[in-house]
């Protein structure tokens, strides 16, 4: 009776979870590739020294690298069998977490520069040299990889019960106190930082609305702030479910395994950010054309 009670907390049957995961990852793969293609077209010719452009390029890069791993996840959930060995399983798993945190870092950098630009009344914040943008980008990738890769390769897949035909079954890693602490810290950082960004964004939007004399959506600064709000909503909708569940999951890994996998897949929906961004850019231009035409 106690075991049954444990399962009802966040237990999801594999036969239910697999179709959900396949659907989510197929949408991510198709939508992500489309968004990357559209965004590459939009940023051609932009100022590469801009901090915002540098962040966008890094987001495109991390989304693209992550999307390479998605077909292997889809194949695993369709076939219900992993055929690529433990090392590649760890690499695919690590790429998912690297994608989360590198995306998060560059979202934060991009939004922070937008806020500084707003309060200092500057058009944009730029690096002095290309070398500086490469240095910031490289440091972010290296530091994130140094934190995540050792944890994945030293703690994941150590259990004697691990089977070569299974992947992502790394629940035993949470027996390590270091892994649990890192997960708690990462969740706390994401909740705190995103909440602060949201508070600042709301303040800025209120200030912009006070200054508007014409229809709000016809004002360029309104669209700039809506872009920033959009990226905050991406972080909330994509990253919060996984990190909220993770606080509970670290002590209930067996029964919450598929719930965790589904929440983890939701983090990858952030790959659709540029697809929605490109569509929103198109409709903004249409709206502004109509507004000025009338």
Secondary structure, 3 states (H helix, E strand, C coil): CHHHHHHHHHCCCHHHHHHHHHHHHHHHHHHHHHHHHHHHHHHCCCCCCEHHHHHHHHHHHHHHHHHHHHHHHHHHHHHCCCCCHHHHHHHHHHHHHHHHHHHHHHHHHHHHHHHHHHHCCCCCCECCCHHHHHHHHHHHHHHHHHHHHHHHHHHCCCCCCCCCCCCCCCHHHHHCHHHHHHHHHHHHHHHHHHHHHHHHHHHHHHHHHHHCCCCHHHCHHHHHHHHHHHHHHHHHHHHHHHHHHHHHHCCCCCCCHHHHHHHHHHHHHHHHHHHHHHHHHHHHHHHHHHHHHC
